[in-house]
Amino acid sequence: MCSFMQNRDEKFDIKAVQDFYPDDFSWCYGCGRLNEKGLQIKTRWDDTGTVTEYLPRPEHMAIPGYVYGGLAVSLIDCHSTGTASLALHRRDGHELGDGAPVPRCVTASLKTDFLKPTPLGKPILIRGEIREVGKRKVVVHSELFVEGVLCVRGEVVAVMAPETMMGGA
């Protein structure tokens, strides 16, 4: 078992940013906690940046033994927008659970590089690093690993969700 999965119960006691999104903003296929058929990823702070863990399901197959590229891109995308929300929240002097609303970010730009095929049926670890924090924009570099092997890397420019997106599912 991967070392990051051995302490899974301890890590999952730490709340994820997606747990603090308002209900109207919790339907995303990748990270929406209210989307029962979605991926429901969870992004958390850790010692070096942010982390998301995900175990791909059989329906995420491209060819036997490997996940389809769209899953990897969705994981990079939603992990990175979650990281951006965490960065803006912390920049404003807040931590998760302090009662302040968490800013919700959306993707303005997404670039991915596929370095190796991503195995199916093995835990995926995504690590995020904040590269830039502006007034409404955050640049996040994310890397997707399986068993310590870097498979996909991405860079996301995330922006605060526009007011026109707020208030409706």
C-alpha positions as CSV (number, residue, x, y, z in Angstrom):
1,M,0.0,0.0,0.0
2,C,1.2,3.5,-0.8
3,S,2.6,5.4,2.2
4,F,0.1,8.2,1.7
5,M,-2.8,5.8,2.0
6,Q,-1.5,4.2,5.2
7,N,-2.5,7.2,7.3
8,R,-5.7,7.8,5.3
9,D,-8.0,7.9,8.4
10,E,-5.8,10.5,10.1
11,K,-5.7,12.7,7.0
12,F,-9.5,12.4,6.4
13,D,-10.1,13.8,9.9
14,I,-8.8,17.1,8.4
15,K,-11.7,18.9,6.6
16,A,-11.3,19.6,2.9
17,V,-12.0,22.9,1.3
18,Q,-14.9,21.3,-0.7
19,D,-16.6,20.6,2.6
20,F,-17.0,24.4,3.1
21,Y,-18.3,25.3,-0.4
22,P,-21.9,26.6,-0.3
23,D,-24.5,24.2,-1.4
24,D,-25.2,26.1,-4.6
25,F,-21.5,25.6,-5.5
26,S,-21.3,21.9,-4.5
27,W,-22.5,20.2,-7.7
28,C,-19.3,20.0,-9.8
29,Y,-18.8,16.6,-11.2
30,G,-15.2,16.6,-10.0
31,C,-15.4,18.1,-6.6
32,G,-19.0,18.6,-5.7
33,R,-19.9,16.9,-2.4
34,L,-23.6,17.0,-3.4
35,N,-23.1,15.3,-6.8
36,E,-23.7,11.6,-5.9
37,K,-22.4,10.4,-9.3
38,G,-19.4,12.6,-9.3
39,L,-15.8,12.1,-8.2
40,Q,-16.2,14.1,-4.9
41,I,-12.5,14.8,-4.5
42,K,-11.2,16.4,-1.3
43,T,-8.4,18.9,-1.3
44,R,-6.5,19.6,2.0
45,W,-3.5,21.5,3.2
46,D,-0.5,19.4,4.1
47,D,3.1,20.1,5.0
48,T,4.3,21.0,1.5
49,G,1.2,22.5,-0.1
50,T,-2.1,20.8,-0.9
51,V,-3.0,17.2,-1.4
52,T,-5.9,15.2,-2.9
53,E,-6.2,11.4,-2.9
54,Y,-8.4,9.5,-5.3
55,L,-8.9,5.8,-6.2
56,P,-10.1,5.5,-9.8
57,R,-13.1,3.3,-10.4
58,P,-13.4,0.6,-13.2
59,E,-15.5,3.0,-15.3
60,H,-12.5,5.4,-15.6
61,M,-10.8,2.9,-17.9
62,A,-9.3,4.0,-21.2
63,I,-7.7,0.7,-22.1
64,P,-7.3,-2.3,-19.7
65,G,-5.0,-1.3,-16.8
66,Y,-5.1,2.5,-17.4
67,V,-7.3,5.5,-16.7
68,Y,-8.6,7.7,-19.5
69,G,-6.9,11.1,-19.7
70,G,-10.1,13.0,-19.0
71,L,-10.1,11.7,-15.4
72,A,-6.5,12.9,-14.9
73,V,-7.4,16.3,-16.2
74,S,-10.5,16.6,-14.1
75,L,-8.5,15.7,-11.0
76,I,-5.8,18.3,-11.8
77,D,-8.5,20.9,-12.5
78,C,-10.6,20.4,-9.4
79,H,-7.6,19.9,-7.1
80,S,-6.1,23.2,-8.5
81,T,-9.3,25.2,-8.1
82,G,-9.6,23.9,-4.5
83,T,-6.0,24.9,-3.9
84,A,-6.8,28.3,-5.2
85,S,-9.7,28.7,-2.9
86,L,-7.5,27.6,0.1
87,A,-4.8,30.1,-1.0
88,L,-7.3,33.1,-1.2
89,H,-8.9,32.1,2.1
90,R,-5.5,32.0,3.9
91,R,-4.3,35.2,2.1
92,D,-7.3,36.9,3.7
93,G,-6.3,35.8,7.1
94,H,-8.7,32.8,7.4
95,E,-8.4,29.1,8.0
96,L,-11.0,26.4,7.2
97,G,-13.7,26.2,9.9
98,D,-13.2,29.8,11.3
99,G,-16.7,30.8,10.1
100,A,-15.6,33.0,7.2
101,P,-17.0,32.0,3.8
102,V,-14.5,30.2,1.5
103,P,-14.0,31.9,-1.8
104,R,-15.1,29.7,-4.7
105,C,-12.8,29.6,-7.7
106,V,-13.3,28.5,-11.3
107,T,-10.8,27.6,-14.1
108,A,-9.6,30.4,-16.4
109,S,-6.8,28.3,-18.0
110,L,-5.7,24.7,-17.7
111,K,-2.6,23.2,-19.2
112,T,-1.7,19.5,-18.7
113,D,1.3,17.4,-19.7
114,F,0.9,13.6,-19.8
115,L,4.2,12.1,-18.8
116,K,3.4,8.5,-18.3
117,P,0.2,6.4,-18.5
118,T,-1.9,6.5,-15.3
119,P,-2.5,3.1,-13.9
120,L,-6.1,2.1,-13.1
121,G,-7.0,0.6,-9.7
122,K,-4.2,2.2,-7.8
123,P,-4.5,5.2,-5.5
124,I,-3.8,8.5,-7.2
125,L,-2.1,11.4,-5.2
126,I,-2.3,14.9,-6.5
127,R,0.0,17.6,-5.0
128,G,-0.5,21.3,-5.5
129,E,1.9,24.2,-5.2
130,I,0.7,27.8,-5.2
131,R,2.8,29.8,-7.7
132,E,1.1,33.1,-7.6
133,V,-1.7,34.8,-5.7
134,G,-3.3,37.9,-7.0
135,K,-6.4,39.9,-6.0
136,R,-8.8,37.5,-7.8
137,K,-6.4,35.1,-9.5
138,V,-4.3,32.2,-8.3
139,V,-1.8,30.1,-10.4
140,V,-1.4,26.5,-9.2
141,H,1.1,23.9,-10.3
142,S,-0.3,20.4,-9.7
143,E,1.3,17.0,-10.1
144,L,-0.5,13.6,-10.3
145,F,1.4,10.6,-8.9
146,V,0.7,6.8,-8.8
147,E,3.0,4.8,-6.4
148,G,5.5,7.7,-6.4
149,V,5.7,8.0,-10.2
150,L,4.8,11.3,-11.8
151,C,2.2,10.7,-14.5
152,V,0.6,14.0,-15.2
153,R,1.5,17.6,-14.4
154,G,-0.7,20.7,-14.8
155,E,-0.9,24.4,-14.4
156,V,-4.2,26.1,-13.7
157,V,-5.0,29.7,-13.6
158,A,-8.0,29.9,-11.3
159,V,-10.1,33.0,-10.7
160,M,-12.8,33.9,-8.2
161,A,-16.2,32.8,-9.5
162,P,-18.1,35.7,-11.0
163,E,-21.2,37.0,-9.1
164,T,-23.3,35.8,-12.1
165,M,-22.5,32.2,-11.2
166,M,-23.5,32.5,-7.5
167,G,-27.0,31.7,-6.2
168,G,-28.2,28.9,-8.4
169,A,-27.5,25.2,-8.9
